[in-house]
Amino acid sequence: MSTALERGRALTQKLNPDLEKILSDRYDGLLPEFSESLIEWAYGRHYARPGLDLKTRQLCTIAALTVLGGQTGPQLKINIEHTLAAGAGRTEIVEAIWQMAVYGGLPAAINGLNAAREVFEAEDGNVTATAQ
């Protein structure tokens, strides 16, 4: 049986192979073992659970981050990238964000759509300004 850390590392290899290193470089000097803790807890204990497939979990994450609002923009963009890697299409991502207009309001949905647009444009090699 694998450990939660091993499950988390295996999962992040599918979504973002550099994630643990990025987190380590950014945060481990400030908070030792932060990256390992996040990979183990979030990915190895939550995202790796049975019951929902990874794409559905990622769409749920996008919905939650959208409703939480603008302060979650960086995490929303990363999770949009992860959701694409998990097999969701752009339409599914945009619809999950738009559905949150009912629960988080139009400003939250617009911020979410702007984040999605930025990720899609970066993926396509296009860079344009987003509406505020």
N, C-alpha and C positions, 0 to 999 in steps of 0.2 A: 504494500500500500504506500502510495506516495504521500509526502508531507504537503501541507498547505503551501509552503514556499515553493516546492517543486511544481505543484499544480499551477500556482500563480505564474511562475517563470515560463512554463510550457504554454500557458494561455497568452501571455504577453508576447511571446515569440510569434504568434499568429497575428496579433493586433498591431504591435509596434515593437520590433525586436530591440530597439535602442532605449526603450522606456526606462528600464532600471538604471542604466548608465546615466541617462539624462537627469533622472531624479537624484541619483547619487552625487553627480557633479554639482548639482544646484543646491541640495539641501543637507547632505550627510555631514558636511563640515560644520554646519550650524546645529544640526540635530542628528548625532551619530545613529546609523542604522535606519534612518527614516525610509530610504528607498526599499530596503528589504522588508520592513514592516508593512509598507503600503502594498507591495507586490503580494506578500503573504496574506494579509488581511482582506484587502479589497478584491484581488483577483483570485487568490487561492482558496479563500473561504466563502466569497460571495458570488463572483462571476462564474466560478467553476461548479457551483451547486447544480444538482439535477433539478428538473422541473420546468425550466425555461431554456430554450436554445439561446445561444450567444447573441444572435441577431436581435431577438426579442428583448433580451436584457439590455443591449446597447440602445435600442429604441426607447426603452423605459428611462434609461439614464439621460438621454437627450431631452425627453419630456420633462424630467425632474429639473435638470439644469436650466431649461428654458423658463420654467415657472419661477425658479429662484431668482432669476433676473440678471441684469447686466454685470454684476460683480462676478458671475460665474463664466464670463465670456471665454477666458483662456481654457478652462476645463471643458466647456461646451465644444470649442473647436477641436480639441484633442479627441473628444469622444465622438464627434462627427467623423473624424478620420478613422477611429476604431470601428465605428458602425459600418462604414464603407468596407473596411477590411473584414468585417464579420459577414459580409454578403448582402447588406441592405443596399437598395438602390437610392438614388437621389430623390426620387418622388416619395419613397417611403419616409425618408428623413424629413423632407419638407412638410409632408402631411402630419408627421408626429409633432413637429414644431407648431404648425398652424393649429392643430387640435388644442394646443395649450392656450390659444387666445381666449378660449372659453373660461379657463381656470386661472390663468395668470394675467390676463388682459392683453390688449393689443400692443402696448409698449414692450412687454416681455416677448411676445411672438415676433415683433419686428426686430428686436435685438437678436433673437434666435435665427431668424431668416437672414439677417446680415452676417451672422457668424457662418451659417451654411454657405452663403454666397461667397464669402472670403475663402473658405476651404475649397469649394468647387473651382473657383477661379484660380487658386494656387495650383490645384491639381491639373487644370487645363493650361497653365502657364500664362494666364491673363491676370492682370492686376488693375482694378478700377476702384474708385472711391465708393464707399457705401453711404446710404442715407442715414442720417441721425434721426 
